[in-house]
Amino acid sequence: MQFESFTEFLNMGGYAFYVWLSFGVTFVAMAMIAIQSFIKHRNLMKQVVVEQERKARIKKARLQQQGSM
């Protein structure tokens, strides 16, 4: 479909409200998914670091315990 002017394009043949609302809802949903994914990734990486630090403390404690025996 070709439009005569940019205003006609924005009007979308009288269906502008529905067309632009659907674009807006889609954009918001995709943005929420991207933000949620970013937050989950960041939290997962924090958990990985905490787990690695915990394992390092356990290993250090075991080595100290074996050295004192």
N, C-alpha and C positions, 0 to 999 in steps of 0.2 A: 504494500500500500504506500503510495507516494502522497506527500502533503504539499500543498501550495505555499505554506509559510510555516515558520517556526511556531506561531500561535496555534495553527491548526494541528501541528504535531503535539503540542502540549494539551490541546483539547481532546485529542484522540477520537475524533468523530462523535463527540458527545458522551463518551465513556471514560473521560479522564479520571473521575473520582475512583472508579473501580480499578482502572489500569494502574494508576499511581499508588493507590492504596495497596494493591497486591505487590508492587515493586517494593514499597516501604516495609510491608510485613516480611517479605522474603529477606530483605537486607538486614532487618533487625534480628530475625531468626538466625541468619548466617553469622552475624556479628556476635550474637550470644554464644553460639557453638564455638566460634574461634576463641572467645574470651574464656569460656569454660575449659576448653582444651588447654589453653595456656596456663591457667591457674592449676589445673590437675597435674600438668607436667612439672610445674615449679614445685608443687607439694611433693610429688613423687621423688624428685631429685633431692629435696631436703630429707626425705625419709631414707633414701639411699645413703646419704652422707652420715646421718645419725647411725644407721645400721653398721656402716663401715667403721665408725669411731667406736661403737660398742664392741665389735669383733676385735678391734685392735686392743682395747682395754682388757678384754678377756684373754687374749693371747699374751699380753704383757704380764698379767696376773699369773697365768699358768707358768710362764718362764721364770718369774720370781719365786713361785712356789717350788718349782723343781730345783732351782738354784739353792734354796735354803734347806733342802733335804739332804 
